[in-house]
Amino acid sequence: YIRIYLLPQLGRIKLDRLSVRDVQTWVNKMLASVVLRKGKDRKRPEGKRRCCAVGRCCRQQLSSRTLGNIRATLRSVLAHAQSEELLARNVAAGVRMPKIRKPKHKAWSSDEARLFLESARHDDDPLYAAYVLILVLGLRKGEALGVTWDDVDVVSKSGAFGGPN
């Protein structure tokens, strides 16, 4: 966290000059910015690099958990400096963390669902019947994983379901 997030933004400010406003501005900027994974991705083997290291930005943002961990790291560093009497107070303690709302996922349109099912059928995917159940009945992941063939009516009017022989 220090190398990737803290030093690039706050490393140029001396500890005794660091203010709550500096840290709050940095937190707000971190929320608005896109995660750049260049440092992380460049360490991966050549074929496994992705995102910004290969020129395709994923447009991902930091999660609230990651941002909280970064702030906790900063608070810990400043608390240590305070215990060493290098600082009078821990400015990171006064920073307010905004709530981060996860974006809601957009449901597939009927055309997207149809294309997915056609692709699964064309590839002879063994989970094709499960995909049909999930899409037609709107099953959640846990419900779909709990369904056994004894629970499925393999004789349907549309003939869309197939089970083991």
RODREN-925013 format. One record per residue (C-alpha): residue number from 0; residue in three letters; x, y, z. Coordinates in nm, 4 decimals, padded with zeros to 6 digits. Example, Ala and Ser with C-alpha at 12.3 -4.5 7.8 and 13.67 -1.06 7.14 Angstrom:
// RODREN-925013
{0; ALA; {01.2300; -00.4500; 00.7800}}
{1; SER; {01.3670; -00.1060; 00.7140}}
// end
This chain:
// RODREN-925013
{0; TYR; {00.0000; 00.0000; 00.0000}}
{1; ILE; {00.2812; 00.2368; 00.0833}}
{2; ARG; {00.4709; 00.1844; -00.2420}}
{3; ILE; {00.1728; 00.1777; -00.4754}}
{4; TYR; {-00.0706; 00.4244; -00.3184}}
{5; LEU; {00.0798; 00.6379; -00.0421}}
{6; LEU; {00.4255; 00.7384; -00.1624}}
{7; PRO; {00.3266; 00.8537; -00.5132}}
{8; GLN; {00.0646; 01.0927; -00.3755}}
{9; LEU; {00.1678; 01.1870; -00.0217}}
{10; GLY; {00.5394; 01.1048; -00.0254}}
{11; ARG; {00.6427; 01.4539; -00.1340}}
{12; ILE; {00.4894; 01.6130; 00.1792}}
{13; LYS; {00.7007; 01.6136; 00.4962}}
{14; LEU; {00.5338; 01.4419; 00.7907}}
{15; ASP; {00.5260; 01.7537; 01.0067}}
{16; ARG; {00.3614; 01.9476; 00.7203}}
{17; LEU; {00.0957; 01.6828; 00.6458}}
{18; SER; {-00.2539; 01.8075; 00.7270}}
{19; VAL; {-00.5994; 01.6536; 00.7537}}
{20; ARG; {-00.6908; 01.8484; 00.4394}}
{21; ASP; {-00.4003; 01.6896; 00.2458}}
{22; VAL; {-00.5086; 01.3399; 00.3459}}
{23; GLN; {-00.8793; 01.4079; 00.2852}}
{24; THR; {-00.8025; 01.5514; -00.0600}}
{25; TRP; {-00.5926; 01.2443; -00.1360}}
{26; VAL; {-00.8725; 01.0077; -00.0233}}
{27; ASN; {-01.1242; 01.1905; -00.2419}}
{28; LYS; {-00.8856; 01.1768; -00.5375}}
{29; MET; {-00.8320; 00.8036; -00.4831}}
{30; LEU; {-01.2082; 00.7490; -00.4960}}
{31; ALA; {-01.2410; 00.9329; -00.8242}}
{32; SER; {-00.9381; 00.7827; -00.9938}}
{33; VAL; {-00.9036; 00.4648; -01.1899}}
{34; VAL; {-00.6748; 00.2005; -01.0469}}
{35; LEU; {-00.3532; 00.1842; -01.2441}}
{36; ARG; {-00.2014; -00.1573; -01.2096}}
{37; LYS; {00.1184; -00.0904; -01.4029}}
{38; GLY; {00.3470; -00.1676; -01.1113}}
{39; LYS; {00.1608; -00.4844; -01.0248}}
{40; ASP; {00.1211; -00.6066; -01.3828}}
{41; ARG; {00.4795; -00.5427; -01.4912}}
{42; LYS; {00.5979; -00.7976; -01.2348}}
{43; ARG; {00.3839; -01.0695; -01.3897}}
{44; PRO; {00.5287; -01.2958; -01.6604}}
{45; GLU; {00.5024; -01.1570; -02.0147}}
{46; GLY; {00.1976; -01.3617; -02.1178}}
{47; LYS; {00.0023; -01.2956; -01.7972}}
{48; ARG; {00.0165; -00.9160; -01.7985}}
{49; ARG; {-00.3146; -00.7400; -01.8357}}
{50; CYS; {-00.4850; -00.4053; -01.7925}}
{51; CYS; {-00.2747; -00.0893; -01.7962}}
{52; ALA; {00.0584; -00.2740; -01.8340}}
{53; VAL; {-00.0451; -00.3820; -02.1831}}
{54; GLY; {-00.2284; -00.0618; -02.2780}}
{55; ARG; {-00.5859; -00.1736; -02.2012}}
{56; CYS; {-00.7227; 00.0031; -01.8971}}
{57; CYS; {-00.9854; -00.1923; -01.7035}}
{58; ARG; {-01.1433; 00.1285; -01.5641}}
{59; GLN; {-01.1623; -00.0374; -01.2213}}
{60; GLN; {-01.1851; 00.1718; -00.9089}}
{61; LEU; {-01.0645; 00.0947; -00.5601}}
{62; SER; {-01.3026; -00.0963; -00.3380}}
{63; SER; {-01.4022; 00.0504; -00.0038}}
{64; ARG; {-01.2092; -00.2287; 00.1665}}
{65; THR; {-00.8861; -00.1498; -00.0196}}
{66; LEU; {-00.9223; 00.2200; 00.0471}}
{67; GLY; {-00.9864; 00.1451; 00.4148}}
{68; ASN; {-00.6749; -00.0733; 00.4286}}
{69; ILE; {-00.4672; 00.2026; 00.2696}}
{70; ARG; {-00.5967; 00.4536; 00.5232}}
{71; ALA; {-00.5283; 00.2074; 00.8077}}
{72; THR; {-00.1710; 00.1724; 00.6825}}
{73; LEU; {-00.1295; 00.5493; 00.6790}}
{74; ARG; {-00.2792; 00.5771; 01.0281}}
{75; SER; {-00.0410; 00.3102; 01.1518}}
{76; VAL; {00.2610; 00.4857; 01.0018}}
{77; LEU; {00.1559; 00.8187; 01.1498}}
{78; ALA; {00.0805; 00.6592; 01.4894}}
{79; HIS; {00.4328; 00.5170; 01.4920}}
{80; ALA; {00.5756; 00.8591; 01.4060}}
{81; GLN; {00.3625; 01.0063; 01.6845}}
{82; SER; {00.4912; 00.7504; 01.9359}}
{83; GLU; {00.8472; 00.8424; 01.8310}}
{84; GLU; {00.7496; 01.2062; 01.9015}}
{85; LEU; {00.8038; 01.3064; 01.5392}}
{86; LEU; {00.4440; 01.4261; 01.5138}}
{87; ALA; {00.2128; 01.6009; 01.7558}}
{88; ARG; {-00.1005; 01.4288; 01.6216}}
{89; ASN; {-00.2153; 01.1672; 01.3769}}
{90; VAL; {-00.3838; 01.3620; 01.0954}}
{91; ALA; {-00.5176; 01.0464; 00.9283}}
{92; ALA; {-00.7435; 00.9868; 01.2288}}
{93; GLY; {-00.9454; 01.2969; 01.1377}}
{94; VAL; {-01.0153; 01.1884; 00.7804}}
{95; ARG; {-01.3712; 01.0877; 00.6973}}
{96; MET; {-01.4140; 00.7932; 00.4663}}
{97; PRO; {-01.6991; 00.8340; 00.2197}}
{98; LYS; {-01.9260; 00.5408; 00.1461}}
{99; ILE; {-01.8543; 00.3659; -00.1784}}
{100; ARG; {-02.1557; 00.2232; -00.3520}}
{101; LYS; {-02.1023; -00.0744; -00.5741}}
{102; PRO; {-02.2445; -00.0205; -00.9201}}
{103; LYS; {-02.5553; -00.2247; -00.9841}}
{104; HIS; {-02.5115; -00.4906; -01.2437}}
{105; LYS; {-02.7159; -00.4543; -01.5557}}
{106; ALA; {-02.9249; -00.7579; -01.6464}}
{107; TRP; {-02.8859; -00.9147; -01.9878}}
{108; SER; {-03.1364; -00.8248; -02.2529}}
{109; SER; {-03.3351; -01.1101; -02.4067}}
{110; ASP; {-03.1102; -01.0928; -02.7161}}
{111; GLU; {-02.7954; -01.1210; -02.5027}}
{112; ALA; {-02.9408; -01.4184; -02.3136}}
{113; ARG; {-03.0422; -01.5835; -02.6421}}
{114; LEU; {-02.6923; -01.5361; -02.7865}}
{115; PHE; {-02.5390; -01.6840; -02.4726}}
{116; LEU; {-02.7651; -01.9895; -02.4857}}
{117; GLU; {-02.7037; -02.0368; -02.8569}}
{118; SER; {-02.3298; -02.0256; -02.7961}}
{119; ALA; {-02.3529; -02.2744; -02.5085}}
{120; ARG; {-02.5639; -02.5112; -02.7187}}
{121; HIS; {-02.3303; -02.4771; -03.0185}}
{122; ASP; {-02.0298; -02.5609; -02.7974}}
{123; ASP; {-02.2123; -02.8610; -02.6461}}
{124; ASP; {-02.1598; -02.7115; -02.3011}}
{125; PRO; {-02.2499; -02.9729; -02.0381}}
{126; LEU; {-02.4100; -02.7003; -01.8264}}
{127; TYR; {-02.6450; -02.5860; -02.1013}}
{128; ALA; {-02.9550; -02.7158; -01.9183}}
{129; ALA; {-02.8460; -02.5344; -01.6013}}
{130; TYR; {-02.8013; -02.2123; -01.7987}}
{131; VAL; {-03.1528; -02.2471; -01.9372}}
{132; LEU; {-03.2915; -02.3000; -01.5872}}
{133; ILE; {-03.1032; -02.0017; -01.4515}}
{134; LEU; {-03.2227; -01.7715; -01.7272}}
{135; VAL; {-03.5800; -01.8952; -01.7539}}
{136; LEU; {-03.6530; -01.9281; -01.3822}}
{137; GLY; {-03.4249; -01.6472; -01.2624}}
{138; LEU; {-03.2393; -01.8749; -01.0252}}
{139; ARG; {-02.9737; -01.7329; -00.7981}}
{140; LYS; {-02.6330; -01.8998; -00.7795}}
{141; GLY; {-02.7098; -02.0958; -00.4621}}
{142; GLU; {-03.0409; -02.2151; -00.5993}}
{143; ALA; {-02.8846; -02.3267; -00.9250}}
{144; LEU; {-02.6084; -02.5155; -00.7461}}
{145; GLY; {-02.8599; -02.6914; -00.5227}}
{146; VAL; {-03.0786; -02.8252; -00.8018}}
{147; THR; {-03.0470; -03.1986; -00.8678}}
{148; TRP; {-03.1817; -03.3875; -01.1677}}
{149; ASP; {-03.4487; -03.5436; -00.9440}}
{150; ASP; {-03.5840; -03.1911; -00.8919}}
{151; VAL; {-03.6031; -03.1136; -01.2641}}
{152; ASP; {-03.9023; -03.2029; -01.4798}}
{153; VAL; {-03.7178; -03.3331; -01.7866}}
{154; VAL; {-04.0423; -03.3739; -01.9812}}
{155; SER; {-04.1379; -03.0175; -02.0610}}
{156; LYS; {-04.3814; -02.8815; -02.3159}}
{157; SER; {-04.1146; -02.6891; -02.5066}}
{158; GLY; {-03.8630; -02.9730; -02.5076}}
{159; ALA; {-03.5927; -02.7266; -02.4032}}
{160; PHE; {-03.4664; -02.9270; -02.1072}}
{161; GLY; {-03.2557; -03.2331; -02.1393}}
{162; GLY; {-03.1319; -03.4547; -01.8632}}
{163; PRO; {-02.9084; -03.7540; -01.8269}}
{164; ASN; {-03.0260; -04.0662; -01.9990}}
// end
